[in-house]
Amino acid sequence: MAGFFLSSNYANDKDDFPYISERYNRITEAIEELLYEGIRKREFRPQQSTRSIASISYRL
């Protein structure tokens, strides 16, 4: 799945696969919520925005 988002064709084909975009958004939001919980508990101090960390985490 991550390869799909990283491929050069994704930009052209993403409208043909809305469920993949929706799944990506839901997973990114879930990772972001987890990061916020870590911040709230003072277990995590990100140096980047939680959105960018969540996006990168899922794509890897």
All heavy atoms as TSV, in Angstrom:
chain	resi	resn	atom	element	x	y	z
A	1	MET	N	N	0.825	-1.194	0.000
A	1	MET	CA	C	0.000	0.000	0.000
A	1	MET	C	C	0.861	1.247	0.000
A	1	MET	O	O	0.593	2.166	-0.735
A	1	MET	CB	C	-0.933	-0.005	1.206
A	1	MET	CG	C	-1.640	1.293	1.447
A	1	MET	SD	S	-3.241	1.525	0.712
A	1	MET	CE	C	-4.146	0.171	1.267
A	2	ALA	N	N	1.879	1.298	0.838
A	2	ALA	CA	C	2.723	2.496	0.907
A	2	ALA	C	C	3.347	2.783	-0.443
A	2	ALA	O	O	3.486	3.939	-0.827
A	2	ALA	CB	C	3.801	2.323	1.958
A	3	GLY	N	N	3.705	1.738	-1.177
A	3	GLY	CA	C	4.289	1.930	-2.496
A	3	GLY	C	C	3.351	2.657	-3.435
A	3	GLY	O	O	3.776	3.422	-4.293
A	4	PHE	N	N	2.048	2.442	-3.277
A	4	PHE	CA	C	1.063	3.120	-4.110
A	4	PHE	C	C	1.129	4.626	-3.895
A	4	PHE	O	O	1.111	5.396	-4.839
A	4	PHE	CB	C	-0.346	2.604	-3.794
A	4	PHE	CG	C	-1.418	3.267	-4.612
A	4	PHE	CD1	C	-1.664	2.859	-5.908
A	4	PHE	CD2	C	-2.168	4.292	-4.081
A	4	PHE	CE1	C	-2.648	3.473	-6.667
A	4	PHE	CE2	C	-3.153	4.908	-4.826
A	4	PHE	CZ	C	-3.400	4.495	-6.130
A	5	PHE	N	N	1.223	5.044	-2.639
A	5	PHE	CA	C	1.261	6.471	-2.338
A	5	PHE	C	C	2.573	7.106	-2.777
A	5	PHE	O	O	2.629	8.283	-3.046
A	5	PHE	CB	C	1.050	6.717	-0.841
A	5	PHE	CG	C	-0.353	6.433	-0.406
A	5	PHE	CD1	C	-0.639	5.315	0.347
A	5	PHE	CD2	C	-1.393	7.271	-0.757
A	5	PHE	CE1	C	-1.943	5.044	0.748
A	5	PHE	CE2	C	-2.694	7.006	-0.369
A	5	PHE	CZ	C	-2.966	5.886	0.382
A	6	LEU	N	N	3.630	6.318	-2.823
A	6	LEU	CA	C	4.929	6.846	-3.196
A	6	LEU	C	C	5.178	6.780	-4.698
A	6	LEU	O	O	6.123	7.381	-5.184
A	6	LEU	CB	C	6.037	6.072	-2.466
A	6	LEU	CG	C	6.003	6.177	-0.943
A	6	LEU	CD1	C	7.064	5.268	-0.341
A	6	LEU	CD2	C	6.210	7.605	-0.487
A	7	SER	N	N	4.337	6.079	-5.430
A	7	SER	CA	C	4.556	5.934	-6.858
A	7	SER	C	C	4.219	7.235	-7.585
A	7	SER	O	O	3.407	8.039	-7.138
A	7	SER	CB	C	3.710	4.794	-7.424
A	7	SER	OG	O	2.360	5.179	-7.509
A	8	SER	N	N	4.842	7.410	-8.714
A	8	SER	CA	C	4.604	8.619	-9.500
A	8	SER	C	C	3.206	8.627	-10.103
A	8	SER	O	O	2.678	9.683	-10.446
A	8	SER	CB	C	5.655	8.742	-10.605
A	8	SER	OG	O	5.595	7.603	-11.444
A	9	ASN	N	N	2.577	7.454	-10.214
A	9	ASN	CA	C	1.233	7.387	-10.795
A	9	ASN	C	C	0.141	7.753	-9.810
A	9	ASN	O	O	-0.987	7.999	-10.217
A	9	ASN	CB	C	0.965	5.979	-11.332
A	9	ASN	CG	C	1.834	5.668	-12.520
A	9	ASN	OD1	O	2.191	6.553	-13.287
A	9	ASN	ND2	N	2.183	4.401	-12.669
A	10	TYR	N	N	0.458	7.780	-8.521
A	10	TYR	CA	C	-0.582	8.052	-7.523
A	10	TYR	C	C	-1.274	9.382	-7.771
A	10	TYR	O	O	-2.490	9.486	-7.704
A	10	TYR	CB	C	-0.024	8.010	-6.103
A	10	TYR	CG	C	-1.031	8.468	-5.077
A	10	TYR	CD1	C	-2.173	7.714	-4.840
A	10	TYR	CD2	C	-0.880	9.661	-4.393
A	10	TYR	CE1	C	-3.128	8.122	-3.932
A	10	TYR	CE2	C	-1.825	10.079	-3.484
A	10	TYR	CZ	C	-2.950	9.314	-3.259
A	10	TYR	OH	O	-3.886	9.729	-2.370
A	11	ALA	N	N	-0.505	10.413	-8.081
A	11	ALA	CA	C	-1.093	11.740	-8.301
A	11	ALA	C	C	-2.118	11.703	-9.421
A	11	ALA	O	O	-3.145	12.390	-9.351
A	11	ALA	CB	C	0.000	12.751	-8.608
A	12	ASN	N	N	-1.885	10.891	-10.419
A	12	ASN	CA	C	-2.820	10.795	-11.543
A	12	ASN	C	C	-3.974	9.844	-11.268
A	12	ASN	O	O	-5.062	10.026	-11.809
A	12	ASN	CB	C	-2.072	10.321	-12.798
A	12	ASN	CG	C	-0.997	11.306	-13.230
A	12	ASN	OD1	O	-1.144	12.504	-13.064
A	12	ASN	ND2	N	0.080	10.778	-13.776
A	13	ASP	N	N	-3.742	8.816	-10.452
A	13	ASP	CA	C	-4.734	7.762	-10.254
A	13	ASP	C	C	-5.532	7.850	-8.957
A	13	ASP	O	O	-6.453	7.070	-8.752
A	13	ASP	CB	C	-4.049	6.388	-10.289
A	13	ASP	CG	C	-3.426	6.095	-11.637
A	13	ASP	OD1	O	-3.842	6.712	-12.630
A	13	ASP	OD2	O	-2.513	5.248	-11.686
A	14	LYS	N	N	-5.201	8.770	-8.071
A	14	LYS	CA	C	-5.835	8.769	-6.749
A	14	LYS	C	C	-7.345	8.957	-6.799
A	14	LYS	O	O	-8.054	8.439	-5.945
A	14	LYS	CB	C	-5.199	9.818	-5.841
A	14	LYS	CG	C	-5.392	11.235	-6.271
A	14	LYS	CD	C	-4.676	12.180	-5.329
A	14	LYS	CE	C	-4.838	13.605	-5.791
A	14	LYS	NZ	N	-4.119	14.525	-4.939
A	15	ASP	N	N	-7.862	9.646	-7.800
A	15	ASP	CA	C	-9.312	9.823	-7.899
A	15	ASP	C	C	-10.021	8.530	-8.272
A	15	ASP	O	O	-11.208	8.378	-8.024
A	15	ASP	CB	C	-9.647	10.912	-8.922
A	15	ASP	CG	C	-9.187	12.285	-8.460
A	15	ASP	OD1	O	-9.081	12.500	-7.228
A	15	ASP	OD2	O	-8.927	13.135	-9.330
A	16	ASP	N	N	-9.294	7.584	-8.856
A	16	ASP	CA	C	-9.880	6.293	-9.217
A	16	ASP	C	C	-9.944	5.334	-8.031
A	16	ASP	O	O	-10.558	4.273	-8.127
A	16	ASP	CB	C	-9.062	5.638	-10.334
A	16	ASP	CG	C	-9.115	6.436	-11.633
A	16	ASP	OD1	O	-10.121	7.144	-11.857
A	16	ASP	OD2	O	-8.156	6.352	-12.411
A	17	PHE	N	N	-9.296	5.688	-6.923
A	17	PHE	CA	C	-9.229	4.826	-5.745
A	17	PHE	C	C	-9.590	5.606	-4.481
A	17	PHE	O	O	-8.776	5.722	-3.570
A	17	PHE	CB	C	-7.820	4.233	-5.594
A	17	PHE	CG	C	-7.373	3.439	-6.780
A	17	PHE	CD1	C	-6.574	4.017	-7.757
A	17	PHE	CD2	C	-7.747	2.114	-6.923
A	17	PHE	CE1	C	-6.156	3.283	-8.850
A	17	PHE	CE2	C	-7.337	1.374	-8.021
A	17	PHE	CZ	C	-6.542	1.971	-8.995
A	18	PRO	N	N	-10.816	6.128	-4.366
A	18	PRO	CA	C	-11.157	6.962	-3.207
A	18	PRO	C	C	-11.071	6.215	-1.881
A	18	PRO	O	O	-10.748	6.804	-0.855
A	18	PRO	CB	C	-12.583	7.429	-3.488
A	18	PRO	CG	C	-13.128	6.435	-4.459
A	18	PRO	CD	C	-11.951	5.953	-5.268
A	19	TYR	N	N	-11.333	4.911	-1.883
A	19	TYR	CA	C	-11.270	4.146	-0.635
A	19	TYR	C	C	-9.848	4.117	-0.084
A	19	TYR	O	O	-9.650	4.085	1.133
A	19	TYR	CB	C	-11.798	2.726	-0.829
A	19	TYR	CG	C	-10.951	1.875	-1.745
A	19	TYR	CD1	C	-9.951	1.056	-1.237
A	19	TYR	CD2	C	-11.155	1.898	-3.117
A	19	TYR	CE1	C	-9.168	0.287	-2.077
A	19	TYR	CE2	C	-10.379	1.127	-3.968
A	19	TYR	CZ	C	-9.380	0.323	-3.445
A	19	TYR	OH	O	-8.605	-0.435	-4.269
A	20	ILE	N	N	-8.853	4.141	-0.957
A	20	ILE	CA	C	-7.467	4.145	-0.490
A	20	ILE	C	C	-7.142	5.482	0.161
A	20	ILE	O	O	-6.515	5.534	1.221
A	20	ILE	CB	C	-6.490	3.829	-1.640
A	20	ILE	CG1	C	-6.700	2.389	-2.102
A	20	ILE	CG2	C	-5.047	4.057	-1.211
A	20	ILE	CD1	C	-5.868	1.980	-3.305
A	21	SER	N	N	-7.598	6.565	-0.443
A	21	SER	CA	C	-7.379	7.888	0.155
A	21	SER	C	C	-8.083	8.000	1.495
A	21	SER	O	O	-7.535	8.552	2.450
A	21	SER	CB	C	-7.875	8.983	-0.791
A	21	SER	OG	O	-7.120	8.993	-1.968
A	22	GLU	N	N	-9.306	7.486	1.577
A	22	GLU	CA	C	-10.054	7.524	2.837
A	22	GLU	C	C	-9.337	6.699	3.908
A	22	GLU	O	O	-9.231	7.122	5.057
A	22	GLU	CB	C	-11.471	6.998	2.622
A	22	GLU	CG	C	-12.328	7.917	1.791
A	22	GLU	CD	C	-13.649	7.276	1.387
A	22	GLU	OE1	O	-14.034	6.241	1.975
A	22	GLU	OE2	O	-14.297	7.813	0.470
A	23	ARG	N	N	-8.865	5.531	3.533
A	23	ARG	CA	C	-8.141	4.674	4.481
A	23	ARG	C	C	-6.864	5.364	4.952
A	23	ARG	O	O	-6.542	5.361	6.140
A	23	ARG	CB	C	-7.814	3.340	3.818
A	23	ARG	CG	C	-7.092	2.400	4.726
A	23	ARG	CD	C	-6.842	1.091	4.033
A	23	ARG	NE	N	-6.019	0.249	4.886
A	23	ARG	CZ	C	-5.475	-0.869	4.508
A	23	ARG	NH1	N	-5.666	-1.320	3.296
A	23	ARG	NH2	N	-4.735	-1.564	5.332
A	24	TYR	N	N	-6.144	5.953	4.032
A	24	TYR	CA	C	-4.931	6.695	4.380
A	24	TYR	C	C	-5.247	7.799	5.384
A	24	TYR	O	O	-4.552	7.957	6.397
A	24	TYR	CB	C	-4.295	7.279	3.115
A	24	TYR	CG	C	-3.178	8.228	3.421
A	24	TYR	CD1	C	-1.904	7.751	3.719
A	24	TYR	CD2	C	-3.383	9.603	3.426
A	24	TYR	CE1	C	-0.872	8.619	4.006
A	24	TYR	CE2	C	-2.355	10.470	3.714
A	24	TYR	CZ	C	-1.104	9.982	4.004
A	24	TYR	OH	O	-0.090	10.846	4.303
A	25	ASN	N	N	-6.316	8.571	5.130
A	25	ASN	CA	C	-6.681	9.673	6.028
A	25	ASN	C	C	-7.058	9.156	7.412
A	25	ASN	O	O	-6.653	9.742	8.423
A	25	ASN	CB	C	-7.829	10.494	5.435
A	25	ASN	CG	C	-7.379	11.317	4.256
A	25	ASN	OD1	O	-6.212	11.683	4.143
A	25	ASN	ND2	N	-8.293	11.605	3.353
A	26	ARG	N	N	-7.821	8.056	7.482
A	26	ARG	CA	C	-8.219	7.497	8.786
A	26	ARG	C	C	-7.011	6.997	9.572
A	26	ARG	O	O	-6.907	7.230	10.779
A	26	ARG	CB	C	-9.234	6.361	8.603
A	26	ARG	CG	C	-10.631	6.831	8.267
A	26	ARG	CD	C	-11.660	5.724	8.422
A	26	ARG	NE	N	-11.272	4.460	7.830
A	26	ARG	CZ	C	-11.562	4.064	6.587
A	26	ARG	NH1	N	-12.263	4.851	5.809
A	26	ARG	NH2	N	-11.167	2.887	6.136
A	27	ILE	N	N	-6.102	6.316	8.903
A	27	ILE	CA	C	-4.927	5.792	9.600
A	27	ILE	C	C	-4.019	6.928	10.048
A	27	ILE	O	O	-3.504	6.915	11.172
A	27	ILE	CB	C	-4.176	4.780	8.708
A	27	ILE	CG1	C	-5.031	3.526	8.549
A	27	ILE	CG2	C	-2.810	4.449	9.280
A	27	ILE	CD1	C	-4.494	2.528	7.546
A	28	THR	N	N	-3.842	7.938	9.201
A	28	THR	CA	C	-3.026	9.090	9.577
A	28	THR	C	C	-3.619	9.799	10.791
A	28	THR	O	O	-2.904	10.176	11.709
A	28	THR	CB	C	-2.889	10.068	8.392
A	28	THR	OG1	O	-2.270	9.383	7.296
A	28	THR	CG2	C	-2.045	11.276	8.751
A	29	GLU	N	N	-4.939	9.957	10.810
A	29	GLU	CA	C	-5.599	10.590	11.957
A	29	GLU	C	C	-5.426	9.758	13.224
A	29	GLU	O	O	-5.224	10.316	14.308
A	29	GLU	CB	C	-7.078	10.820	11.647
A	29	GLU	CG	C	-7.298	11.922	10.634
A	29	GLU	CD	C	-8.735	12.020	10.167
A	29	GLU	OE1	O	-9.609	11.282	10.692
A	29	GLU	OE2	O	-9.000	12.818	9.257
A	30	ALA	N	N	-5.501	8.436	13.111
A	30	ALA	CA	C	-5.325	7.572	14.281
A	30	ALA	C	C	-3.899	7.678	14.834
A	30	ALA	O	O	-3.696	7.755	16.054
A	30	ALA	CB	C	-5.637	6.119	13.919
A	31	ILE	N	N	-2.926	7.713	13.949
A	31	ILE	CA	C	-1.530	7.879	14.397
A	31	ILE	C	C	-1.356	9.239	15.056
A	31	ILE	O	O	-0.712	9.356	16.099
A	31	ILE	CB	C	-0.557	7.709	13.215
A	31	ILE	CG1	C	-0.587	6.275	12.697
A	31	ILE	CG2	C	0.869	8.105	13.617
A	31	ILE	CD1	C	0.160	6.063	11.389
A	32	GLU	N	N	-1.971	10.255	14.477
A	32	GLU	CA	C	-1.878	11.605	15.038
A	32	GLU	C	C	-2.502	11.653	16.442
A	32	GLU	O	O	-1.936	12.266	17.355
A	32	GLU	CB	C	-2.563	12.596	14.103
A	32	GLU	CG	C	-2.259	14.037	14.419
A	32	GLU	CD	C	-2.790	14.981	13.360
A	32	GLU	OE1	O	-3.626	14.584	12.525
A	32	GLU	OE2	O	-2.369	16.136	13.378
A	33	GLU	N	N	-3.633	10.996	16.641
A	33	GLU	CA	C	-4.265	10.948	17.967
A	33	GLU	C	C	-3.357	10.258	18.976
A	33	GLU	O	O	-3.262	10.690	20.125
A	33	GLU	CB	C	-5.613	10.230	17.884
A	33	GLU	CG	C	-6.682	11.040	17.192
A	33	GLU	CD	C	-7.986	10.262	17.043
A	33	GLU	OE1	O	-8.205	9.296	17.817
A	33	GLU	OE2	O	-8.789	10.628	16.175
A	34	LEU	N	N	-2.706	9.195	18.551
A	34	LEU	CA	C	-1.760	8.495	19.418
A	34	LEU	C	C	-0.608	9.422	19.822
A	34	LEU	O	O	-0.195	9.456	20.988
A	34	LEU	CB	C	-1.220	7.262	18.701
A	34	LEU	CG	C	-0.234	6.417	19.478
A	34	LEU	CD1	C	-0.926	5.728	20.642
A	34	LEU	CD2	C	0.392	5.382	18.561
A	35	LEU	N	N	-0.117	10.194	18.878
A	35	LEU	CA	C	0.960	11.142	19.180
A	35	LEU	C	C	0.487	12.216	20.158
A	35	LEU	O	O	1.208	12.580	21.090
A	35	LEU	CB	C	1.467	11.796	17.889
A	35	LEU	CG	C	2.162	10.853	16.900
A	35	LEU	CD1	C	2.438	11.574	15.585
A	35	LEU	CD2	C	3.438	10.294	17.483
A	36	TYR	N	N	-0.742	12.724	19.960
A	36	TYR	CA	C	-1.291	13.718	20.888
A	36	TYR	C	C	-1.400	13.160	22.306
A	36	TYR	O	O	-1.145	13.859	23.283
A	36	TYR	CB	C	-2.661	14.221	20.430
A	36	TYR	CG	C	-2.601	15.277	19.358
A	36	TYR	CD1	C	-3.358	15.157	18.201
A	36	TYR	CD2	C	-1.802	16.405	19.492
A	36	TYR	CE1	C	-3.320	16.122	17.210
A	36	TYR	CE2	C	-1.758	17.369	18.510
A	36	TYR	CZ	C	-2.521	17.228	17.376
A	36	TYR	OH	O	-2.479	18.184	16.396
A	37	GLU	N	N	-1.780	11.892	22.413
A	37	GLU	CA	C	-1.881	11.262	23.736
A	37	GLU	C	C	-0.500	11.190	24.393
A	37	GLU	O	O	-0.360	11.418	25.589
A	37	GLU	CB	C	-2.505	9.864	23.609
A	37	GLU	CG	C	-2.739	9.177	24.921
A	37	GLU	CD	C	-3.764	9.865	25.803
A	37	GLU	OE1	O	-4.547	10.705	25.325
A	37	GLU	OE2	O	-3.791	9.560	27.013
A	38	GLY	N	N	0.513	10.864	23.602
A	38	GLY	CA	C	1.882	10.851	24.121
A	38	GLY	C	C	2.336	12.219	24.584
A	38	GLY	O	O	3.023	12.356	25.601
A	39	ILE	N	N	1.933	13.256	23.863
A	39	ILE	CA	C	2.266	14.631	24.258
A	39	ILE	C	C	1.548	14.973	25.561
A	39	ILE	O	O	2.132	15.541	26.481
A	39	ILE	CB	C	1.882	15.622	23.137
A	39	ILE	CG1	C	2.781	15.413	21.923
A	39	ILE	CG2	C	1.975	17.062	23.632
A	39	ILE	CD1	C	2.315	16.153	20.673
A	40	ARG	N	N	0.271	14.604	25.625
A	40	ARG	CA	C	-0.517	14.907	26.828
A	40	ARG	C	C	0.089	14.250	28.060
A	40	ARG	O	O	0.141	14.845	29.135
A	40	ARG	CB	C	-1.963	14.424	26.629
A	40	ARG	CG	C	-2.902	14.842	27.755
A	40	ARG	CD	C	-4.279	14.248	27.571
A	40	ARG	NE	N	-4.324	12.813	27.779
A	40	ARG	CZ	C	-4.261	12.208	28.979
A	40	ARG	NH1	N	-4.124	12.921	30.077
A	40	ARG	NH2	N	-4.334	10.894	29.078
A	41	LYS	N	N	0.589	13.034	27.904
A	41	LYS	CA	C	1.183	12.308	29.024
A	41	LYS	C	C	2.656	12.678	29.240
A	41	LYS	O	O	3.307	12.113	30.108
A	41	LYS	CB	C	1.085	10.797	28.779
A	41	LYS	CG	C	-0.315	10.272	28.833
A	41	LYS	CD	C	-0.306	8.772	28.626
A	41	LYS	CE	C	-1.692	8.190	28.791
A	41	LYS	NZ	N	-1.654	6.721	28.662
A	42	ARG	N	N	3.130	13.587	28.419
A	42	ARG	CA	C	4.527	14.039	28.481
A	42	ARG	C	C	5.520	12.906	28.220
A	42	ARG	O	O	6.623	12.890	28.744
A	42	ARG	CB	C	4.830	14.724	29.810
A	42	ARG	CG	C	3.973	15.960	30.003
A	42	ARG	CD	C	4.268	16.615	31.311
A	42	ARG	NE	N	3.325	17.705	31.511
A	42	ARG	CZ	C	3.670	18.882	31.946
A	42	ARG	NH1	N	4.916	19.137	32.233
A	42	ARG	NH2	N	2.768	19.813	32.101
A	43	GLU	N	N	5.106	11.961	27.406
A	43	GLU	CA	C	5.966	10.856	27.007
A	43	GLU	C	C	6.612	11.124	25.654
A	43	GLU	O	O	7.470	10.379	25.216
A	43	GLU	CB	C	5.162	9.562	26.932
A	43	GLU	CG	C	4.592	9.125	28.260
A	43	GLU	CD	C	3.677	7.922	28.123
A	43	GLU	OE1	O	3.313	7.559	26.986
A	43	GLU	OE2	O	3.316	7.347	29.160
A	44	PHE	N	N	6.163	12.169	24.999
A	44	PHE	CA	C	6.605	12.442	23.647
A	44	PHE	C	C	6.678	13.949	23.452
A	44	PHE	O	O	5.749	14.666	23.801
A	44	PHE	CB	C	5.613	11.809	22.664
A	44	PHE	CG	C	6.003	11.929	21.223
A	44	PHE	CD1	C	7.139	11.314	20.741
A	44	PHE	CD2	C	5.224	12.662	20.346
A	44	PHE	CE1	C	7.498	11.420	19.410
A	44	PHE	CE2	C	5.568	12.777	19.016
A	44	PHE	CZ	C	6.709	12.154	18.542
A	45	ARG	N	N	7.769	14.431	22.903
A	45	ARG	CA	C	7.939	15.854	22.594
A	45	ARG	C	C	8.402	15.991	21.150
A	45	ARG	O	O	9.600	16.030	20.865
A	45	ARG	CB	C	8.985	16.473	23.511
A	45	ARG	CG	C	8.529	16.559	24.932
A	45	ARG	CD	C	9.519	17.329	25.755
A	45	ARG	NE	N	9.422	16.847	27.126
A	45	ARG	CZ	C	10.399	16.851	27.977
A	45	ARG	NH1	N	11.577	17.299	27.634
A	45	ARG	NH2	N	10.220	16.409	29.194
A	46	PRO	N	N	7.473	16.045	20.232
A	46	PRO	CA	C	7.843	16.075	18.816
A	46	PRO	C	C	8.541	17.375	18.417
A	46	PRO	O	O	8.269	18.437	18.979
A	46	PRO	CB	C	6.513	15.945	18.093
A	46	PRO	CG	C	5.509	16.482	19.053
A	46	PRO	CD	C	6.030	16.129	20.418
A	47	GLN	N	N	9.433	17.262	17.471
A	47	GLN	CA	C	10.111	18.431	16.926
A	47	GLN	C	C	9.492	18.849	15.595
A	47	GLN	O	O	9.863	19.864	15.035
A	47	GLN	CB	C	11.599	18.142	16.762
A	47	GLN	CG	C	12.277	17.907	18.098
A	47	GLN	CD	C	13.747	17.608	17.939
A	47	GLN	OE1	O	14.290	17.630	16.848
A	47	GLN	NE2	N	14.401	17.326	19.040
A	48	GLN	N	N	8.559	18.033	15.112
A	48	GLN	CA	C	7.800	18.339	13.910
A	48	GLN	C	C	6.324	18.294	14.272
A	48	GLN	O	O	5.961	17.823	15.343
A	48	GLN	CB	C	8.067	17.308	12.818
A	48	GLN	CG	C	9.486	17.251	12.337
A	48	GLN	CD	C	9.650	16.160	11.286
A	48	GLN	OE1	O	8.713	15.459	10.945
A	48	GLN	NE2	N	10.847	16.030	10.780
A	49	SER	N	N	5.492	18.738	13.355
A	49	SER	CA	C	4.056	18.671	13.620
A	49	SER	C	C	3.613	17.218	13.682
A	49	SER	O	O	4.193	16.347	13.017
A	49	SER	CB	C	3.273	19.400	12.525
A	49	SER	OG	O	3.275	18.648	11.329
A	50	THR	N	N	2.601	16.953	14.481
A	50	THR	CA	C	2.113	15.579	14.601
A	50	THR	C	C	1.558	15.085	13.270
A	50	THR	O	O	1.654	13.905	12.958
A	50	THR	CB	C	1.042	15.463	15.696
A	50	THR	OG1	O	0.009	16.399	15.436
A	50	THR	CG2	C	1.634	15.697	17.070
A	51	ARG	N	N	0.992	15.964	12.477
A	51	ARG	CA	C	0.437	15.573	11.171
A	51	ARG	C	C	1.555	15.079	10.244
A	51	ARG	O	O	1.414	14.055	9.580
A	51	ARG	CB	C	-0.300	16.749	10.534
A	51	ARG	CG	C	-0.839	16.455	9.147
A	51	ARG	CD	C	-1.738	15.261	9.119
A	51	ARG	NE	N	-3.111	15.663	9.075
A	51	ARG	CZ	C	-4.118	14.833	9.097
A	51	ARG	NH1	N	-3.915	13.546	9.165
A	51	ARG	NH2	N	-5.333	15.257	9.061
A	52	SER	N	N	2.676	15.797	10.228
A	52	SER	CA	C	3.761	15.362	9.344
A	52	SER	C	C	4.377	14.056	9.831
A	52	SER	O	O	4.715	13.192	9.027
A	52	SER	CB	C	4.830	16.449	9.211
A	52	SER	OG	O	5.484	16.672	10.434
A	53	ILE	N	N	4.483	13.873	11.133
A	53	ILE	CA	C	5.015	12.613	11.668
A	53	ILE	C	C	4.067	11.465	11.334
A	53	ILE	O	O	4.502	10.393	10.908
A	53	ILE	CB	C	5.235	12.699	13.190
A	53	ILE	CG1	C	6.331	13.724	13.498
A	53	ILE	CG2	C	5.584	11.334	13.773
A	53	ILE	CD1	C	6.445	14.064	14.964
A	54	ALA	N	N	2.781	11.678	11.513
A	54	ALA	CA	C	1.796	10.635	11.223
A	54	ALA	C	C	1.819	10.273	9.747
A	54	ALA	O	O	1.756	9.095	9.389
A	54	ALA	CB	C	0.410	11.099	11.638
A	55	SER	N	N	1.918	11.259	8.877
A	55	SER	CA	C	1.947	10.998	7.445
A	55	SER	C	C	3.169	10.191	7.049
A	55	SER	O	O	3.094	9.232	6.289
A	55	SER	CB	C	1.928	12.313	6.662
A	55	SER	OG	O	0.746	13.012	6.909
A	56	ILE	N	N	4.313	10.577	7.578
A	56	ILE	CA	C	5.555	9.871	7.262
A	56	ILE	C	C	5.524	8.459	7.832
A	56	ILE	O	O	5.911	7.507	7.176
A	56	ILE	CB	C	6.771	10.645	7.791
A	56	ILE	CG1	C	6.945	11.945	7.017
A	56	ILE	CG2	C	8.035	9.810	7.721
A	56	ILE	CD1	C	7.942	12.911	7.619
A	57	SER	N	N	5.014	8.302	9.061
A	57	SER	CA	C	4.960	6.996	9.702
A	57	SER	C	C	4.146	6.015	8.887
A	57	SER	O	O	4.518	4.862	8.708
A	57	SER	CB	C	4.360	7.104	11.101
A	57	SER	OG	O	5.165	7.892	11.920
A	58	TYR	N	N	3.015	6.452	8.395
A	58	TYR	CA	C	2.157	5.551	7.644
A	58	TYR	C	C	2.752	5.205	6.299
A	58	TYR	O	O	2.639	4.093	5.828
A	58	TYR	CB	C	0.759	6.155	7.479
A	58	TYR	CG	C	-0.144	5.254	6.690
A	58	TYR	CD1	C	-0.517	4.022	7.204
A	58	TYR	CD2	C	-0.575	5.609	5.434
A	58	TYR	CE1	C	-1.325	3.169	6.490
A	58	TYR	CE2	C	-1.398	4.752	4.710
A	58	TYR	CZ	C	-1.763	3.553	5.234
A	58	TYR	OH	O	-2.548	2.710	4.536
A	59	ARG	N	N	3.384	6.143	5.660
A	59	ARG	CA	C	3.953	5.896	4.332
A	59	ARG	C	C	5.138	4.955	4.369
A	59	ARG	O	O	5.466	4.339	3.389
A	59	ARG	CB	C	4.358	7.215	3.684
A	59	ARG	CG	C	3.157	8.007	3.263
A	59	ARG	CD	C	3.529	9.261	2.574
A	59	ARG	NE	N	2.323	9.973	2.222
A	59	ARG	CZ	C	2.311	11.113	1.614
A	59	ARG	NH1	N	3.439	11.692	1.296
A	59	ARG	NH2	N	1.186	11.699	1.324
A	60	LEU	N	N	5.809	4.861	5.492
A	60	LEU	CA	C	6.949	3.956	5.587
A	60	LEU	C	C	6.428	2.573	5.749
A	60	LEU	O	O	6.803	1.609	5.346
A	60	LEU	CB	C	7.853	4.332	6.762
A	60	LEU	CG	C	8.501	5.700	6.654
A	60	LEU	CD1	C	9.297	5.980	7.929
A	60	LEU	CD2	C	9.421	5.786	5.450
